[in-house]
Amino acid sequence: MLGDKPLREQSRKARHLMAAFDQAVAALDAGQDIPESATTGIRKRAIPAWLYFAIANLGMHIGAAKHGNLLKIGARPYRPKRTARE
């Protein structure tokens, strides 16, 4: 997610990680346990889950459009056809 660059060279998306690691290092240096706020900050995602899925869906639609399958995304050939009675 963050590439091969050090955290200090990252953009805003790594700011919460740097702050959390700084808290953890300060606590360990003082001989204390790592604070809960640091572990929460380390676990925080760089981008929200909804944005991740939106980007993934956009990529899928772009790929389908490039290959001429955009209108076939919703097709379900494995599903039996419905009859008039249903």
N, C-alpha and C positions, 0 to 999 in steps of 0.2 A: 504494500500500500504506500509506503513512504519512499521506496526506491533505495538506491545504494548510497545515498548521501548521509553524512552525519546529521544528527538531529538539529544541531545549531544552524545548519545550512538549509533546513526545511522551511517551508512557508508557514502560514498560520495553522495549518492542519496538525502540526506537531507541537504547538505551543502548550497544550494541556499535558502532553507527555513530558516535556522539559520541566514544567513546574512540579509535576508529580515525582519525577526522578530526583529533582533537587530536594524536595521534602524528605524523600526516603533516604537519600545520602546524608542529609543533615541529622536525621534521627539516628541512623546507624552510627554516624561519627560521634554522636553524644552518648552512645551506648543504650539507646532507647529502642522500643519496638517501632516498626514502621506504622505511621498513623493511618487510620481508615481512609482519610481524604486522599492520601497518596495512592493507596491500592485502588480506590474508586477511579481516580484520575488515570491510572495506568490502564485500567480496563475499558475506559471510555473509547468509543469508536471515533475514528478520524472523520468519517462522514456518517450522517444518519442512515438508518436502514432503508427508509423510504426512498432516499436519493440513490442509494446503491441499486435498488430494484428498478427504479425509473431509468437509470443509465443502462442497466442490463437489458431491459425491455426495448429501449431505443436502439441499442446495438443489434438486437435480434430483428427488429423491424427493418433496419437499414440493410442488414445482410439478406433478409428475405426479399426486399425490393430489388437489390442488386442482381439476384438470381431469378427474378420473375415469379416469386412465390408469395408475394405479399397478400394476395387475395385467398391463398390457400392455408393461411395460418390457423384459421378456425375450423378447418376440415377435420372430420372424425370418421375416417373410412371404416374403422373397426366397429362403429356403432350401428346396430340394426336400424333399418328404416322404419319409421312410424307408419302405422296404417290409419285409415280414416276412423276406425273404432276407438283408438287410443286418444 
